[in-house]
Protein backbone atom coordinates (compact mmCIF):
# COMPACT_ATOMS: atom_id res chain seq x y z
CA UNK A 1 0.00 0.00 0.00
CA UNK A 2 2.79 2.43 0.88
CA UNK A 3 4.20 2.04 -2.66
CA UNK A 4 1.02 3.71 -3.99
CA UNK A 5 1.46 6.87 -1.90
CA UNK A 6 3.74 8.69 -4.39
CA UNK A 7 1.29 7.88 -7.21
CA UNK A 8 -1.58 9.29 -5.15
CA UNK A 9 0.39 12.47 -4.41
CA UNK A 10 1.16 12.87 -8.13
CA UNK A 11 -2.52 12.49 -9.07
CA UNK A 12 -3.70 14.95 -6.39
CA UNK A 13 -0.93 17.46 -7.16
CA UNK A 14 -1.57 17.28 -10.90
CA UNK A 15 -5.28 17.97 -10.43
CA UNK A 16 -5.26 20.42 -7.52
CA UNK A 17 -2.10 22.49 -8.00
CA UNK A 18 -3.36 24.26 -11.15
CA UNK A 19 -6.70 25.06 -9.47
CA UNK A 20 -5.25 26.60 -6.33
CA UNK A 21 -1.83 27.87 -7.34
CA UNK A 22 -2.36 29.42 -10.79
CA UNK A 23 -1.32 33.05 -10.56
CA UNK A 24 0.39 32.45 -7.20
CA UNK A 25 3.24 30.25 -8.42
CA UNK A 26 5.00 30.91 -11.75
CA UNK A 27 3.90 28.52 -14.53
CA UNK A 28 7.46 27.22 -14.98
CA UNK A 29 7.39 25.89 -11.39
CA UNK A 30 3.71 24.92 -11.46
CA UNK A 31 4.31 22.52 -14.37
CA UNK A 32 6.95 20.61 -12.38
CA UNK A 33 5.29 20.81 -8.96
CA UNK A 34 3.50 17.42 -9.22
CA UNK A 35 6.79 15.70 -10.10
CA UNK A 36 8.64 17.49 -7.30
CA UNK A 37 5.98 16.55 -4.72
CA UNK A 38 5.93 12.95 -6.00
CA UNK A 39 9.72 12.65 -5.74
CA UNK A 40 9.65 14.13 -2.25
CA UNK A 41 6.90 11.70 -1.17
CA UNK A 42 8.82 8.76 -2.63
CA UNK A 43 11.95 9.84 -0.75
CA UNK A 44 10.08 10.19 2.57
CA UNK A 45 8.30 6.82 2.13
CA UNK A 46 11.64 5.12 1.34
CA UNK A 47 13.21 6.59 4.48
CA UNK A 48 10.26 5.41 6.59
CA UNK A 49 10.43 1.95 5.02
CA UNK A 50 14.19 1.75 5.64
CA UNK A 51 13.66 2.74 9.28
CA UNK A 52 10.99 0.01 9.67
CA UNK A 53 13.34 -2.58 8.13
CA UNK A 54 16.18 -1.57 10.45
CA UNK A 55 13.87 -1.69 13.50
CA UNK A 56 12.57 -5.16 12.55
CA UNK A 57 16.12 -6.35 11.88
CA UNK A 58 17.43 -5.04 15.20
CA UNK A 59 14.49 -6.55 17.14
CA UNK A 60 15.68 -10.10 16.32
CA UNK A 61 19.30 -9.74 17.36
CA UNK A 62 20.27 -12.23 20.07
CA UNK A 63 16.94 -14.06 19.83
CA UNK A 64 16.19 -17.51 18.47
CA UNK A 65 15.53 -17.37 14.72
CA UNK A 66 11.78 -17.34 14.04
CA UNK A 67 10.76 -20.70 12.66
CA UNK A 68 9.30 -21.27 9.20
CA UNK A 69 8.94 -24.19 6.80
CA UNK A 70 11.70 -24.83 4.27
CA UNK A 71 11.48 -27.25 1.36
CA UNK A 72 14.02 -28.82 -0.96
CA UNK A 73 14.00 -31.92 -3.17
CA UNK A 74 14.17 -34.18 -0.10
CA UNK A 75 10.95 -32.72 1.36
CA UNK A 76 9.67 -30.18 3.87
CA UNK A 77 10.97 -29.44 7.34
CA UNK A 78 11.04 -26.57 9.76
CA UNK A 79 14.05 -24.29 9.93
CA UNK A 80 14.32 -25.28 13.58
CA UNK A 81 14.58 -28.98 12.66
CA UNK A 82 17.20 -28.18 10.01
CA UNK A 83 19.27 -26.22 12.53
CA UNK A 84 19.00 -28.98 15.16
CA UNK A 85 20.33 -31.53 12.66
CA UNK A 86 23.10 -29.16 11.49
CA UNK A 87 24.38 -27.45 14.64
CA UNK A 88 26.66 -24.89 12.99
CA UNK A 89 26.53 -21.17 12.29
CA UNK A 90 24.12 -20.57 9.41
CA UNK A 91 23.83 -17.99 6.66
CA UNK A 92 20.37 -17.69 5.10
CA UNK A 93 19.98 -15.75 1.86
CA UNK A 94 16.38 -14.95 0.84
CA UNK A 95 15.98 -14.19 -2.87
CA UNK A 96 13.63 -14.25 -5.86
CA UNK A 97 14.24 -15.12 -9.50
CA UNK A 98 13.49 -11.65 -10.88
CA UNK A 99 16.03 -9.88 -8.63
CA UNK A 100 19.27 -8.85 -10.45
CA UNK A 101 21.11 -8.08 -7.19
CA UNK A 102 20.35 -11.59 -5.94
CA UNK A 103 22.57 -13.24 -8.58
CA UNK A 104 25.97 -12.09 -7.24
CA UNK A 105 24.73 -12.69 -3.67
CA UNK A 106 23.75 -16.30 -4.51
CA UNK A 107 27.04 -16.91 -6.31
CA UNK A 108 28.95 -15.62 -3.28
CA UNK A 109 26.97 -17.94 -1.00
CA UNK A 110 27.77 -20.90 -3.28
CA UNK A 111 31.44 -19.93 -3.42
CA UNK A 112 31.72 -19.66 0.37
CA UNK A 113 29.80 -22.92 0.84
CA UNK A 114 32.29 -24.73 -1.38
CA UNK A 115 35.43 -23.21 0.12
CA UNK A 116 37.70 -25.30 2.35
CA UNK A 117 37.50 -22.62 5.04
CA UNK A 118 33.73 -22.88 5.56
CA UNK A 119 32.29 -26.03 3.98
CA UNK A 120 32.33 -28.20 7.12
CA UNK A 121 31.86 -25.37 9.62
CA UNK A 122 28.89 -23.37 8.31
CA UNK A 123 25.41 -24.04 6.87
CA UNK A 124 24.65 -21.94 3.81
CA UNK A 125 21.01 -21.72 2.72
CA UNK A 126 19.62 -20.15 -0.45
CA UNK A 127 15.89 -19.72 0.16
CA UNK A 128 13.72 -18.85 -2.82
CA UNK A 129 10.63 -16.87 -1.82
CA UNK A 130 8.62 -18.01 -4.85
CA UNK A 131 8.45 -21.81 -5.06
CA UNK A 132 10.60 -24.94 -5.14
CA UNK A 133 10.26 -24.98 -8.94
CA UNK A 134 11.54 -21.39 -9.03
CA UNK A 135 14.53 -22.45 -6.91
CA UNK A 136 15.35 -25.33 -9.29
CA UNK A 137 14.97 -23.09 -12.34
CA UNK A 138 17.17 -20.41 -10.77
CA UNK A 139 19.94 -22.88 -9.93
CA UNK A 140 19.88 -24.35 -13.43
CA UNK A 141 19.82 -21.01 -15.27
CA UNK A 142 22.57 -19.50 -13.08
CA UNK A 143 24.59 -22.75 -13.17
CA UNK A 144 24.91 -22.80 -9.38
CA UNK A 145 27.22 -25.65 -8.30
CA UNK A 146 24.99 -26.87 -5.45
CA UNK A 147 27.38 -26.31 -2.54
CA UNK A 148 24.71 -24.56 -0.47
CA UNK A 149 21.33 -25.94 0.68
CA UNK A 150 18.91 -24.65 -1.92
CA UNK A 151 15.16 -24.65 -1.74
CA UNK A 152 12.02 -22.68 -0.98
CA UNK A 153 10.53 -21.08 2.10
CA UNK A 154 8.23 -18.31 3.27
CA UNK A 155 9.90 -16.67 6.27
CA UNK A 156 8.06 -15.38 9.31
CA UNK A 157 7.16 -11.68 9.21
CA UNK A 158 9.52 -11.14 12.15
CA UNK A 159 12.47 -11.15 9.75
CA UNK A 160 11.22 -7.84 8.36
CA UNK A 161 11.84 -8.68 4.70
CA UNK A 162 11.33 -5.62 2.54
CA UNK A 163 14.29 -5.83 0.19
CA UNK A 164 16.08 -8.74 -1.42
CA UNK A 165 18.57 -10.22 -1.22
CA UNK A 166 18.02 -10.37 2.54
CA UNK A 167 20.63 -12.26 4.53
CA UNK A 168 20.39 -13.58 8.07
CA UNK A 169 23.37 -14.83 10.09
CA UNK A 170 22.71 -17.29 12.93
CA UNK A 171 25.12 -18.68 15.49
CA UNK A 172 25.43 -22.42 16.15
CA UNK A 173 22.56 -22.22 18.66
CA UNK A 174 20.19 -20.76 16.05
CA UNK A 175 20.25 -17.25 17.51
CA UNK A 176 20.22 -14.23 15.20
CA UNK A 177 23.59 -12.48 15.05
CA UNK A 178 22.79 -10.23 12.07
CA UNK A 179 19.60 -9.63 10.14
CA UNK A 180 19.51 -7.97 6.69
CA UNK A 181 22.87 -6.14 6.66
CA UNK A 182 25.23 -9.13 6.78
CA UNK A 183 28.73 -8.54 5.47
CA UNK A 184 30.27 -11.70 4.11
CA UNK A 185 32.70 -13.17 4.90
CA UNK A 186 33.77 -10.75 7.69
CA UNK A 187 30.63 -11.14 9.89
CA UNK A 188 30.81 -14.90 9.45
CA UNK A 189 34.48 -14.94 10.49
CA UNK A 190 33.53 -13.01 13.65
CA UNK A 191 30.92 -15.67 14.53
CA UNK A 192 33.42 -18.50 13.94
CA UNK A 193 36.02 -16.73 16.08
CA UNK A 194 33.43 -16.32 18.84
CA UNK A 195 32.63 -20.05 18.64
CA UNK A 196 36.30 -20.93 19.10
CA UNK A 197 36.54 -18.74 22.21
CA UNK A 198 33.40 -20.27 23.71
CA UNK A 199 34.63 -23.86 23.26
Order of alpha helices (4+ residues) and beta strands (2+ residues): alpha-alpha-beta-beta-alpha-beta-alpha-beta-alpha-beta-beta-beta-alpha
